[in-house]
Amino acid sequence: MSTLVPTRGLTRIYYRKLCLFSLVTAPENFVDSMDAANYVSTALAKPMGIVFEENDSKIGGIFVLEINEGSSAAVDGKIKPGDQLVAVGSKKVSGLQFEDALGAIIDSKEEKTKLTFFRGPSQFLYGPAGASQEWLDEFISGETEVKAA
């Protein structure tokens, strides 16, 4: 909410805009999608043993539903259920429909395919609370492997 407040100066009346801000606190479970510490990367051989599920079709993207016991993903131990897939190699897949995002993994010709995940719920990756596309593009293009806590 803002209001105009009259301010007197010499012979004219000036108006300056006062903005009243309320303090907004982040939800208790907020995960910052523009903090590299909330991402994890790993390189896995196929078959990976990851079961993916599609987010709500309005936002797209896929997340890890479960990891099969004894699979390369389970042995690696870096990925957890709920992780949001954001990149396959250097290709951004966040927000893509299920078939397109999974297709990037299937099409990979590498012996081990690099996967990058956001460790947090979709509501903090997509929409108003999510990372800007510029930040995400820059993050994915980097060569740094990151590990979430």
Secondary structure, DSSP 8 states (H G I E B T S, - for coil): -EEEEEEEETTEEEEEEEE--------TT---TT-GGGEEEEEE-SS--EEEEE--TTT--EEEEEE-TTSHHHHH----TT-EEEEETTEE-TT--HHHHHHHHHH--SSSEEEEEE-S-GGGTSSTTS--HHHHHHHHHS-------
